Amino acid sequence: MKSIFYSYFFTVLPWVLIVIIMIDLETRRTVQRRTWLYRDHYYKAQNTALPVIYAITPTYTRTVQKAELTRLANTFRQVPNFHWIVVEDSYTITDLVSSFLSTSGVQHTHLHVSTLLRYKRPRQPRGTEQRNAALRSLRLLRSRNDSGVVFFADDDNTYSLELFEEMRSTRRVSVWPVGLTGGRLYERPLVEKGRVVGWYTGWEAGRLFPIDMAGFAINLQVLLENPQAVFKRQGSKPGMQETDFLKQITRMEDLEPKASNCTRVLVWHTRTEKVNLGNEPKKQLDSVVIEV
């Protein structure tokens, strides 16, 4: 009986060892793959040779807010040397945005400033006070020794990763096309011999800079050299905020065309579709409360 047991044991043992070894090897491969992802992300975040991209995102409480921010975070997380400045239109920092940012995997600054009630009317620009708060933060916390590029990343846009590599070499102010804006498939700067000479635009073509907020980036040092440059409320007409801001810091002939001389679209003003909540009960019926 004992001999039969030992015979069976030594027959099965090699196969058991083979299975254990295979499981161990596969586990090591999985751990190595995951570790490499974390190392790669950490390495990118510490690559001080690259100018930092500071993306300024005004945001406000609404049904799709978390969905919009999630889309942005999934893009921004992949960009090396990136700092996200999120500014809430609120009297205080909200738990939803604070919790979201803490687990986003993106280096960030979280600010808040409330828009005055008289400016929360139709046809009034959104995000003015929030963008200015972010600019104040940068001017306060950054110096002439810091290299970086500032970009206004509204939360209703979609961004190609390539866009960030294009803007990173901005010397003063760079520009590029924006898709799905101005009532057209795209708007763009017109370029001849490497210089911006005009604009292909579908709305208010007479503006000095007929460009979308997502269509330009500014070298950090330009902002520090021009502390008076802000987004204006007084005297600024709807749709003129980009022009009013850019004319404080640059001229058309000094703009730097990116994206293959402004012939490629790398950012889209997608805007999330209005949510249909027609079947949502007025009173809480579910036994749990879920954050959306």
C-alpha positions as CSV (number, residue, x, y, z in Angstrom):
1,M,0.0,0.0,0.0
2,K,2.8,2.4,1.0
3,S,4.7,1.6,-2.2
4,I,1.7,2.4,-4.3
5,F,1.3,5.7,-2.5
6,Y,4.9,6.7,-3.1
7,S,4.7,5.6,-6.7
8,Y,1.7,7.8,-7.2
9,F,3.2,10.7,-5.2
10,F,6.5,10.8,-7.3
11,T,4.5,10.5,-10.5
12,V,2.3,13.5,-9.7
13,L,5.0,15.6,-8.0
14,P,6.9,16.7,-11.2
15,W,3.6,17.9,-12.7
16,V,2.7,19.9,-9.6
17,L,6.2,21.5,-9.6
18,I,5.8,22.4,-13.3
19,V,2.4,24.1,-12.5
20,I,3.8,26.0,-9.6
21,I,6.8,27.2,-11.7
22,M,4.5,28.3,-14.5
23,I,2.2,30.3,-12.1
24,D,5.3,31.9,-10.5
25,L,6.7,33.0,-13.9
26,E,3.4,34.4,-15.0
27,T,3.0,36.3,-11.7
28,R,6.5,37.7,-12.1
29,R,5.7,38.9,-15.6
30,T,2.5,40.6,-14.4
31,V,4.3,42.3,-11.5
32,Q,7.0,43.4,-13.9
33,R,4.5,44.9,-16.4
34,R,2.7,46.8,-13.6
35,T,5.9,47.9,-12.0
36,W,7.1,49.2,-15.3
37,L,4.0,51.3,-15.8
38,Y,4.4,52.9,-12.4
39,R,8.1,53.5,-13.0
40,D,7.5,54.9,-16.4
41,H,4.9,57.3,-15.0
42,Y,7.2,58.3,-12.1
43,Y,10.1,58.8,-14.5
44,K,8.0,61.1,-16.7
45,A,6.9,63.1,-13.7
46,Q,10.6,63.7,-12.7
47,N,11.9,64.5,-16.2
48,T,13.1,68.0,-15.3
49,A,14.5,68.6,-18.8
50,L,11.0,69.1,-20.1
51,P,9.1,72.4,-19.6
52,V,6.1,71.8,-17.4
53,I,2.7,72.1,-19.0
54,Y,0.2,74.0,-16.8
55,A,-3.3,73.2,-17.9
56,I,-6.0,75.5,-16.4
57,T,-9.5,74.0,-16.2
58,P,-12.4,76.1,-14.9
59,T,-15.3,73.8,-13.8
60,Y,-18.7,74.1,-12.2
61,T,-21.2,71.7,-10.6
62,R,-23.5,70.0,-13.0
63,T,-24.7,66.5,-13.9
64,V,-21.8,65.7,-16.3
65,Q,-19.0,67.3,-14.3
66,K,-17.4,64.2,-13.0
67,A,-17.7,62.5,-16.4
68,E,-16.0,65.5,-18.1
69,L,-13.2,65.6,-15.6
70,T,-12.6,61.8,-15.9
71,R,-12.1,62.2,-19.7
72,L,-9.6,64.9,-19.2
73,A,-7.7,63.0,-16.4
74,N,-7.4,59.9,-18.6
75,T,-5.6,62.1,-21.1
76,F,-3.6,64.3,-18.8
77,R,-2.3,61.3,-16.8
78,Q,-0.3,60.2,-19.9
79,V,1.5,63.6,-20.4
80,P,5.0,63.9,-18.9
81,N,5.8,67.0,-16.7
82,F,2.2,68.0,-16.5
83,H,0.4,70.1,-13.8
84,W,-3.4,70.5,-13.7
85,I,-4.9,73.6,-12.2
86,V,-8.5,72.9,-11.5
87,V,-10.6,76.0,-10.4
88,E,-14.1,75.5,-9.2
89,D,-16.8,78.1,-9.7
90,S,-17.9,77.7,-6.1
91,Y,-17.8,79.4,-2.7
92,T,-15.8,76.4,-1.4
93,I,-14.0,73.4,-2.7
94,T,-16.5,70.6,-3.3
95,D,-16.1,67.0,-2.0
96,L,-16.8,65.6,-5.4
97,V,-13.9,67.4,-7.2
98,S,-11.6,67.1,-4.2
99,S,-12.1,63.4,-4.0
100,F,-11.8,62.9,-7.7
101,L,-8.5,64.8,-8.0
102,S,-7.0,62.9,-5.1
103,T,-7.3,59.7,-7.0
104,S,-6.8,61.0,-10.5
105,G,-3.1,60.2,-10.7
106,V,-2.4,63.7,-12.1
107,Q,-0.3,66.3,-10.3
108,H,-2.7,69.1,-9.5
109,T,-3.6,72.3,-7.8
110,H,-7.2,72.7,-6.6
111,L,-8.6,76.2,-6.3
112,H,-12.1,77.8,-6.0
113,V,-13.6,81.2,-6.7
114,S,-17.3,82.0,-7.2
115,T,-18.6,84.0,-10.2
116,L,-20.7,86.9,-9.1
117,L,-24.4,86.3,-9.7
118,R,-24.8,89.2,-12.1
119,Y,-22.4,87.4,-14.5
120,K,-24.2,84.1,-14.4
121,R,-26.6,85.3,-17.1
122,P,-27.0,83.9,-20.7
123,R,-24.4,85.3,-23.1
124,Q,-22.0,86.1,-20.3
125,P,-18.5,84.4,-20.6
126,R,-17.9,81.5,-18.3
127,G,-14.7,80.8,-16.5
128,T,-13.4,84.4,-16.3
129,E,-12.8,84.6,-12.6
130,Q,-11.5,81.0,-12.5
131,R,-8.9,81.5,-15.2
132,N,-7.7,84.7,-13.5
133,A,-7.4,82.8,-10.1
134,A,-5.2,80.2,-11.8
135,L,-3.0,83.0,-13.4
136,R,-2.6,84.7,-10.0
137,S,-1.6,81.3,-8.5
138,L,1.1,80.8,-11.2
139,R,2.4,84.4,-10.8
140,L,2.6,83.9,-7.0
141,L,4.2,80.5,-7.0
142,R,6.5,80.5,-10.1
143,S,9.5,82.6,-10.8
144,R,11.8,83.6,-13.7
145,N,13.8,80.4,-13.0
146,D,10.9,78.1,-13.9
147,S,10.2,76.9,-17.4
148,G,6.8,76.0,-18.5
149,V,3.8,76.5,-20.9
150,V,0.3,77.6,-19.9
151,F,-2.7,76.2,-21.7
152,F,-6.5,76.8,-21.1
153,A,-8.0,73.3,-21.0
154,D,-11.8,73.6,-20.7
155,D,-13.5,70.5,-19.5
156,D,-15.8,70.2,-22.5
157,N,-13.0,69.5,-25.0
158,T,-11.2,66.4,-26.2
159,Y,-7.4,66.5,-26.5
160,S,-4.9,64.5,-28.5
161,L,-1.7,63.6,-26.6
162,E,0.2,64.9,-29.6
163,L,-1.1,68.4,-28.9
164,F,0.9,68.6,-25.7
165,E,4.2,67.8,-27.4
166,E,3.4,70.4,-30.0
167,M,2.8,73.2,-27.4
168,R,5.8,72.3,-25.1
169,S,8.3,74.1,-27.4
170,T,6.3,77.4,-27.2
171,R,8.7,80.3,-27.0
172,R,6.1,83.1,-26.6
173,V,2.6,82.3,-27.8
174,S,1.7,79.4,-30.0
175,V,-1.5,78.6,-32.0
176,W,-3.1,75.7,-33.8
177,P,-6.5,74.7,-35.2
178,V,-9.5,73.7,-33.1
179,G,-12.2,71.2,-34.4
180,L,-16.0,71.5,-34.1
181,T,-16.1,75.2,-33.1
182,G,-17.5,78.4,-34.5
183,G,-20.2,76.6,-36.4
184,R,-17.7,74.9,-38.6
185,L,-15.8,71.6,-38.7
186,Y,-12.8,73.5,-37.6
187,E,-11.2,77.0,-37.3
188,R,-7.6,77.7,-37.8
189,P,-4.9,80.3,-38.2
190,L,-3.8,80.8,-41.9
191,V,-0.1,80.4,-42.3
192,E,2.3,81.6,-45.1
193,K,6.0,80.9,-44.9
194,G,5.8,79.9,-41.3
195,R,4.0,83.0,-40.1
196,V,0.3,83.6,-39.2
197,V,-1.2,85.9,-41.7
198,G,-5.0,85.5,-41.1
199,W,-7.8,83.3,-39.9
200,Y,-10.2,80.7,-41.2
201,T,-13.1,81.2,-38.9
202,G,-16.9,81.0,-38.9
203,W,-17.8,83.5,-36.3
204,E,-16.9,87.2,-35.9
205,A,-14.1,87.2,-38.4
206,G,-13.3,90.8,-37.6
207,R,-11.8,89.9,-34.2
208,L,-8.1,90.6,-33.8
209,F,-7.6,87.1,-32.6
210,P,-10.6,85.0,-33.8
211,I,-9.5,81.9,-32.0
212,D,-11.0,79.4,-29.5
213,M,-9.8,79.2,-25.9
214,A,-8.3,75.8,-26.7
215,G,-6.3,77.1,-29.7
216,F,-3.3,78.7,-28.0
217,A,-0.6,78.3,-25.4
218,I,1.6,80.8,-23.6
219,N,5.2,80.5,-22.3
220,L,5.1,80.8,-18.5
221,Q,7.7,83.6,-18.7
222,V,5.4,85.7,-20.9
223,L,2.8,85.6,-18.2
224,L,5.3,86.6,-15.5
225,E,6.6,89.4,-17.7
226,N,3.0,90.7,-18.2
227,P,1.4,90.7,-14.7
228,Q,-1.4,93.0,-15.9
229,A,-2.6,90.4,-18.5
230,V,-6.0,89.0,-17.3
231,F,-9.4,88.0,-18.7
232,K,-11.6,91.0,-18.4
233,R,-15.2,91.4,-17.4
234,Q,-15.7,95.1,-17.9
235,G,-16.0,96.1,-21.6
236,S,-15.4,92.6,-22.8
237,K,-18.1,91.4,-25.2
238,P,-19.3,87.7,-25.4
239,G,-16.8,85.7,-27.5
240,M,-14.1,88.4,-27.2
241,Q,-12.2,87.1,-24.1
242,E,-9.5,85.3,-26.1
243,T,-8.9,88.5,-28.2
244,D,-8.9,90.8,-25.2
245,F,-6.4,88.5,-23.4
246,L,-4.0,87.8,-26.2
247,K,-3.7,91.5,-27.3
248,Q,-2.2,92.2,-23.9
249,I,0.7,89.9,-24.5
250,T,1.3,89.4,-28.2
251,R,0.8,90.5,-31.8
252,M,-0.4,88.4,-34.7
253,E,2.9,88.5,-36.5
254,D,4.6,87.0,-33.5
255,L,2.4,84.0,-33.1
256,E,4.1,80.6,-33.5
257,P,2.1,78.1,-35.7
258,K,2.0,74.5,-34.5
259,A,0.4,71.3,-35.8
260,S,2.1,71.3,-39.2
261,N,1.6,75.0,-39.9
262,C,-1.9,74.8,-38.5
263,T,-3.1,72.1,-40.9
264,R,-3.9,69.4,-38.3
265,V,-6.7,69.3,-35.7
266,L,-5.4,68.0,-32.3
267,V,-8.2,69.4,-30.1
268,W,-12.0,69.3,-30.5
269,H,-14.7,71.3,-28.8
270,T,-16.8,68.2,-28.3
271,R,-19.3,69.4,-25.6
272,T,-21.1,66.6,-23.8
273,E,-24.7,66.1,-24.9
274,K,-27.4,67.4,-22.6
275,V,-28.3,64.6,-20.2
276,N,-31.9,63.2,-20.4
277,L,-33.2,62.7,-16.9
278,G,-36.8,62.5,-17.7
279,N,-37.2,59.2,-15.8
280,E,-35.3,60.3,-12.8
281,P,-37.5,60.2,-9.7
282,K,-37.9,63.5,-7.7
283,K,-37.4,61.6,-4.5
284,Q,-34.6,59.2,-3.7
285,L,-35.9,55.7,-4.4
286,D,-32.7,53.7,-4.4
287,S,-31.6,52.3,-1.1
288,V,-28.0,53.7,-1.7
289,V,-26.8,57.1,-2.8
290,I,-24.3,56.8,-5.6
291,E,-22.0,59.6,-6.8
292,V,-22.2,60.2,-10.6
